[in-house]
Amino acid sequence: MAEDRALVQALEEKVRALEEELRFFRTLADELPLSLYHKDREGRCVWANAALLASVGSGLEEALGKTVFDYYPRALAEKYDADDRRVIETGVTLQDVEEHKAPTSEGSRYVEVKKVPVRNAEGAITGSMGIYWDVTGVRRAERLEEERQAQAATLRELGAPLLPLAERVLAMPLIGRIDAARAAQALDSLLHGVSERQAAVVLLDVTGVTTIDDDVVRLLVDAAGAVRLLGARVVLTGVKAAMAQAMIEMDARLEGIVTLSTMQAGVAWALARRG
């Protein structure tokens, strides 16, 4: 009898410890700013945390045994159910970012979701468990950054367009301030254009350049050398007195570059010598 009482007491202590552990993890799950759920193989709710229950406007007792079809629009419910069933059938974790609309909120949000199979002690899959969290702000920031980069690329292209003037004659009018990034982009565009169009002459017009500095001078020198390697000539037009003086002070090595005062003069020179 004493041994039986000791065994019962030990078992009761283990049960209490398990209950405490379960209470701890459920309290923790309810405090997390994430939505969590556990479903059986038929997609019926076994458990959900406070965040998910709040999003569907339900208590846990009311939600038990219900499915996504009880809370979400048909199209969304079918997707969620299909994802859970795929996890259960394949045993493979699913992770994705998707559009989500909670019944208790207006408009849709983006959530990152992860769904995993739930297994029993024997390893058999008995259901699915999911967790998802709001990433709308992150997704919007990513889209804004993508738009910003696209706009920057467009501005760079507009700031250094490569224009065909005649057969084997190209022109690149440079406008505004040329920094290192724009200089690199302009040179890359120039070399691709010369190679693709088999140009003989390239006019670099600096009439619209507001500041002459190392980046501009380096662009001119690099352009002249690289274009010569491709069998073409660089004609620099629109150089003003202040710019010429600045280039002299910088000891710019502009060998091989023809300098003319206007774009019109450059075009005339190019048409006469394009070969």
Residue, then its C-alpha position, 0 to 999 in steps of 0.5 A: m500500500a505504501e508503495d502504491r501511495a508513493l507511486v500515485q504521489a509521484l504520478e500526481e507530481k509529474v502531472r502537476a509539473l506537466e500542467e505547469e509546463l503547459r500553462f507556461f507555454r500557453t501563457l507565453a504563446d498568448e503574449l507573443p505578437l504572432s498568430l499560432y494554431h494547431k489543427d487535426r488532419e481534417g483541418r479542425c482547430v485543436w488550439a489557437n493562441a490569443a492573437l489568432l483568436a482575436s483576429v477572427g473574433s472568437g474565444l478558444e472554446e468557440a473555435l475548437g473543432k471549427t475550420v478556416f471555412d468558418y472564418y475566412p472568405r471562400a477563396l482564402a479558406e480554400k488556399y489555407d486549407a490546401d496549404d495545411r493539407r499539403v503539409i500533412e500529406t507530404g510532411v514538408t514544411l511550408q514557408d511563404v509570404e502571402e496576402h492575408k485578410a483577418p475577419t476583424s480588420e479592414g483591408s488586407r495585410y502581408v504575413e510571413v507564414k510557416k506551417v509544419p506537420v505535427r507528429n505523435a510519439e510514433g512519428a505519424i502525422t496527426g495534423s498541422m501547426g502554423i505560425y504567421w506574423d505581419v510583415t506589411g511594413v517590411r513588404r511596403a519598405e521593400r517595394l518603396e526601395e525597389e521603386r526608388q532604385a528604379q527611379a534612380a536608374t531612370l534618372r541616371e539614364l536620363g542624365a546620361p542618354l546615348l543618342p544616335l545622331a547619324e550612321r556610326v555617330l553617337a552623342m551623350p549629353l551630360i547634364g547636372r552634377i556627375d558623381a562617381a556613380r553616374a560617371a561609371q554608369a555613363l561610361d558603361s552605357l557609352l562603351h556598350g553603345v559604341s560596341e553594339r552600333q560600331a560607332a566611329v565617333v562619340l560626342l560627349d557634350v558637357t554644356g549642361v555639366t554644372t561642376i567640373d571635378d575629379d569624377v568628370v575628368r576621370l570620366l572623360v579620360d577613361a572614355a577617351g581611352a576605352v573608346r579608342l580601344l574600340g576603334a572610335r574617337v571621342v569629341l568633347t563639346g561645350v567646354k566653357a572657359a571656366m571648365a577648361q581652366a579647371m581641367i588645366e589646373m587638374d592636369a587632365r590628360l586628354e590626349g586623343i580627345v578632340t575639343l570643340s566649342t559647340m555640339q553643332a561643330g562636333v556633329a559637323w566634325a564627326l560627319a566629315r570623319r566618321g569613315 
